[in-house]
Amino acid sequence: MAEIPSGEGWLYEPKWDGFRCLAFRSGDQVLLQSKAGQPLGRYFPELVTALRKLPHSRFVVDSEIVIYSGEQLAFDDLLMRIHPAESRIRKLSNESPATLMCFDLLVDHNGKLLTELSLAERRAKLEEFFHDLPVKNLPAEGVLRLSPASHDRDQAENWMRELGAMGLDGIIAKRLDEPYRSGERTAMVKIKRIRTADCVVGGFRYAEKGGGIGSLLLGLYNEQGQLDHVGFTSSFNAAQRRELKKIVKPLIGPPGFTGRAPGGPSRWSTRRSAEWQPLKAKLVCEVQYDHFSGGRFRHGTKFLRWRPEKKSLTFELPRAIAS
């Protein structure tokens, strides 16, 4: 993990766990666009409505779409919005409205392009933009919000410590004297929270080539005492993959995953890489991960070390990770 930079000239912001979004308005036309250029407006109609109601009829803001569930961010609720049925999207938008966390202003209400201005100047204009909004134009749920920012490094450290429980992804430190740089990271530093978990290795998949181990399949016990598949780790070089084979081969056999099991082949997998071998529940390893939601690790994890002193894991661990 990178260190939070110190010294003059930095602005610190929370790194939200959501969908990056550029929000455009020109008159009655509102466009929500992902970082990759994909339209998002049909999935978040409440945001389109809220932006259209603002007194400013022309602007472009850089932002992050998030959904709160109580006091926590709910990424799974965001994923549920990517649905083909408009009726389903409308229902979800009423039940769990999204929030647009705005952190940069690229075009002001006069249509002036601000991208060549420094971040310090753009931030001041963004705060003015929100200050000018009448309270009556902002929904009670806070569908539009000004993302917090601070020049104080201590505040950034507090965010890292205190907001992790609500699902904060980390901190972004940005240079105040830099213009807007789309797709570049030369003017910013991202500091992610490091999270680790101990998992039972319930199985493995072979590598497509070389005869070594392609990935270890990770499990956590549920409240019924069954081992659920929650993700995988494959951060091994060729030599480590061959060494892993010596470790796991003597343990091939049931029970493997007694609860939720790994999925079958996908259209991208070969037959060999899709098949998995169950293991006796003897191995426990520590992995580093970025997000745990919906009962599984959202992405692949990084193998850190074996934990031979841990013969079993308590059933409370899934809830501990999720928090």
HELIX and SHEET records of a PDB file:
HELIX    1   1 GLY A   41  TYR A   43  5                                   3    
HELIX    2   2 PRO A   45  ARG A   52  1                                   8    
HELIX    3   3 PHE A   75  ARG A   81  1                                   7    
HELIX    4   4 GLU A   86  GLU A   95  1                                  10    
HELIX    5   5 LEU A  119  HIS A  131  1                                  13    
HELIX    6   6 VAL A  135  ASN A  137  5                                   3    
HELIX    7   7 ARG A  153  GLU A  162  1                                  10    
HELIX    8   8 GLY A  164  MET A  166  5                                   3    
HELIX    9   9 ALA A  238  VAL A  248  1                                  11    
HELIX   10  10 LYS A  249  LEU A  251  5                                   3    
HELIX   11  11 ARG A  271  ALA A  274  1                                   4    
HELIX   12  12 LEU A  317  ALA A  322  1                                   6    
SHEET    1   A 3 TRP A  10  LYS A  15  0                                        
SHEET    2   A 3 GLY A 170  ARG A 175 -1                                        
SHEET    3   A 3 MET A 188  LYS A 192 -1                                        
SHEET    1   B 4 GLN A  29  GLN A  33  0                                        
SHEET    2   B 4 PHE A  19  SER A  26 -1                                        
SHEET    3   B 4 ARG A  58  SER A  69 -1                                        
SHEET    4   B 4 GLN A  72  LEU A  73 -1                                        
SHEET    1   C 5 GLN A  29  GLN A  33  0                                        
SHEET    2   C 5 PHE A  19  SER A  26 -1                                        
SHEET    3   C 5 ARG A  58  SER A  69 -1                                        
SHEET    4   C 5 ALA A  98  VAL A 107 -1                                        
SHEET    5   C 5 LEU A 144  LEU A 146  1                                        
SHEET    1   D 4 LEU A 227  THR A 233  0                                        
SHEET    2   D 4 ILE A 213  TYR A 221 -1                                        
SHEET    3   D 4 ARG A 195  TYR A 206 -1                                        
SHEET    4   D 4 GLN A 277  PRO A 278 -1                                        
SHEET    1   E 5 LEU A 227  THR A 233  0                                        
SHEET    2   E 5 ILE A 213  TYR A 221 -1                                        
SHEET    3   E 5 ARG A 195  TYR A 206 -1                                        
SHEET    4   E 5 VAL A 284  TYR A 289 -1                                        
SHEET    5   E 5 LYS A 302  TRP A 306 -1                                        
SHEET    1   F 2 PHE A 292  SER A 293  0                                        
SHEET    2   F 2 ARG A 296  PHE A 297 -1                                        
END                                                                             
